[in-house]
């Protein structure tokens, strides 16, 4: 907490794989010991527990039984605390949805809004859309938005549930210079709130927001 990271590297260096491990989409996440936001993931025993036998020795079997992780429970809980924006989501999203409904769908992590929302949820959606300067687009269909506007709407969707971690996977892809500047300014504004850690992934080192405090550079070793 208090840090914002950029992951920079060329295509094929493992950036997307890293994000999938963090968010729980990669099968290797179930075969390895991974901890995200303090929550253990996967079905293997986690280190740190101990149990004593009658003779005072630690029983490995008891350690395993006490520390086995319910991976499905953890995965659901984990995704409630993470917001995600990536190019695949932008391509797959229902183009007929209104911008505000797109934002509200972030509460349920669905592509499309299929649930009734409370007044508090509507108020929160309005607040984050105003913060990202897209409230005037609330009734505009997603298909009628520019790529830059779509990107900011999806960032609002990711942020509406107030996540601990915001993952931005190539958010500036295909954007023109003006749209890229607006999006990066929006990301910096969100970072100023200090409640959400940002993980920003790009293969363009020159498009990193000012809020980034640490950079992880990945490369391809042939």
Secondary structure, DSSP 8 states (H G I E B T S, - for coil): ----EEEE--TTSSHHHHHHHHHT-SGGGGTS-EEETTEEESSS--TT---B-TTS-B-HHHHHHHH---HHHHHHHHHHTEEEEEHHHHHHS-TTSBHHHHHHGGGTT-SS--S---HHHHHHHHHHHHHTT-GGGTTSBGGGS-HHHHHHHHHHHHHTT--SEEEEESTTTT--HHHHHHHHHHHHHHHTT-SSEEEEEES-GGG--TT--EEEE-----
